[in-house]
Amino acid sequence: MKVVLANLFALLFVCTCASVFYVWSTLENRLERYKRSFMLPGPGSFQLGSSTDLPTKTFRALLAVPGAQRLHLGGRLEVHNLTSVRDQTVSVGNRDYHMNADNKRSAQREGLAKLSFPIEDGIFWSQWLENHFKVGSTEEHAKAWQQKARGYRIVKIEPGCGRISNQLATFSDGTRACVRYGINADQVQGETLTYYLASLLGITNLPPLILAQLNVESEQWASVRKRIGNLQWSERAVVSLTEWVANLTGVVTPGPLRQESSGLHPLREELRNRTTAELLELMQWTDLIIFDYLSANFDRLVSNLFSLQWDSHVMERETNNLLKTPRGDLVFIDNEAGLVHGYRVLDMWEKYHSTVLGSVCVFRKKTAQRVIELHRRRNTRTRLLEVYLDSEPLSSELGFLSDQHAGVLQNRIDKLYKHILHCKGKYSQL
């Protein structure tokens, strides 16, 4: 009997030790993952300038001013009232954004990155990841939606899509679009031209967009004549319509791009244990940072960096004007601050744009190749204008970049090219 009891106690002791070891291992793994995401100090971390030369009001308060007020920036009087991310989440809608997804690819995203290291040629995301980078709207889907949106009757306009000057439109087939009626022409022009800049760069994370001219006598707008009158929208005004996208959620800035991190560089310690889904999201972030740098869009990650001086936790909350589909594809929305307005207030924001760009030394090879081509040919204005004129029948009504702003765009292409070369020289031996 004593032998039996001794055996039972021994078995109980072994089981207890095994349980403690399992729990400890799980906690240790989670702690290590937390450290990788949030505790990556280094010389390349975000560095803010002195806060003594910056406004004391919060960033959102600076932007969300009443219509009758003005911000005096860089010697110009500017009206600015950008949408909060929570409002934008309400503005997305009732259809699948992805026309080229399949269940197999979704399942692959959840697993660990396969076999090889996700970086090749020093600074580029690997071809294996590129082959899985099928996000956003295909060119075929975008053209089909644009053709439909130009011809379908609008049967309803209601609040939605963020700011009160934007509205949610319903077409006769039940699909929807966000209608942007700009407080000033810069907003619609900025939204439109940044869309075609993304097309020029091969970035597909923006919903399809068209321009339309308000005409309550036309078949397209006649059903919402009364609503347009109540909104006090000007007859013949040019507005933009973007596809209403379904089931989007907010996005938090990933660990490698936060201020306490060393940045997103091709270091094996940062990337080797990430899942395919995490790597694909980081890949999209690198496209976003390039895109926002070129367009000087300050109302996304740059605004978060600006706000760090009074809000140390801003990077832990959802990023403004950036949403995500259930499959994990990022959607770049409300790009009205880009190009036109962004260039006018560039002096105020440039050091933050440069800091954000400097935090990244990994790029999509396809995106980098297009930047390199635009640098070498020095024809960014010509190429963007060609895409715009070929794609948008109302381009002449809205206008294009001034010569000065076209020069700013080419200059930013050149600076981005130099940054890519810098990263290549620094990490090409890895």
Salt bridges, closest charged atoms under 4 A:
ASP53 OD2 - LYS351 NZ 3.65
GLU78 OE2 - ARG76 NE 3.17
GLU78 OE1 - HIS341 ND1 3.53
ASP102 OD2 - ARG105 NH1 3.74
GLU120 OE2 - LYS365 NZ 3.51
ASP121 OD2 - LYS365 NZ 2.67
GLU130 OE1 - ARG364 NE 3.41
GLU139 OE2 - LYS143 NZ 3.16
GLU158 OE1 - LYS156 NZ 3.77
ASP173 OD2 - LYS148 NZ 3.69
ASP186 OD2 - ARG344 NH1 2.18
GLU191 OE1 - ARG180 NH2 3.55
GLU217 OE2 - ARG225 NH1 3.10
GLU243 OE2 - ARG95 NE 2.72
GLU243 OE1 - HIS141 NE2 3.09
GLU281 OE1 - LYS324 NZ 3.26
ASP287 OD2 - ARG364 NH1 3.02
ASP292 OD1 - ARG300 NH2 2.76
ASP299 OD1 - ARG60 NH1 2.81
ASP311 OD2 - ARG317 NH2 1.96
GLU316 OE2 - HIS313 ND1 3.19
ASP329 OD2 - HIS98 ND1 2.79
ASP329 OD1 - ARG109 NH1 2.68
ASP329 OD2 - ARG327 NH1 2.67
ASP334 OD1 - ARG180 NH2 2.70
GLU336 OE2 - ARG163 NH2 2.89
GLU336 OE1 - ARG180 NH1 2.41
GLU350 OE1 - ARG412 NH1 2.96
GLU373 OE2 - ARG377 NE 3.40
GLU373 OE2 - ARG383 NH1 3.72
GLU392 OE1 - ARG150 NH2 3.04
ASP403 OD1 - ARG381 NE 3.84
ASP414 OD1 - HIS375 ND1 2.92
ASP414 OD2 - ARG378 NH1 2.64
